[in-house]
Amino acid sequence: MKEMDLREQAVLDGIARGEARTQRDLARRAGVAVGLANALVKRLAGRGWIRVRRLSGRNLAYALTPKGMREKARFALQYMVW
């Protein structure tokens, strides 16, 4: 299983809190460029941690999957132990 880094955690957290309406919002939250935020979204979707749905045209909706919720909780626990 792949380990999550802090940038991925920031993206997951933004999606979970509903603060991420655009990839620009995700990029700002994670402190990365928009292109890297796009790569992070694709990586997380590929792992099955988030679901990306096209609303219309260029608008996308992001949702955390149950698997993503587990990984987010696991990361938080590891962080507290560390």
Buried (B, 14 or more C-beta within 10 A) or exposed (E): EEEBEEBBBBBBBBBBEEEBEBBEBBBBBBEBEEEBBBEBBEBBBEBEBBBEEEEEEEEBEBEBBEEBEEBBEEBEEEEEEE
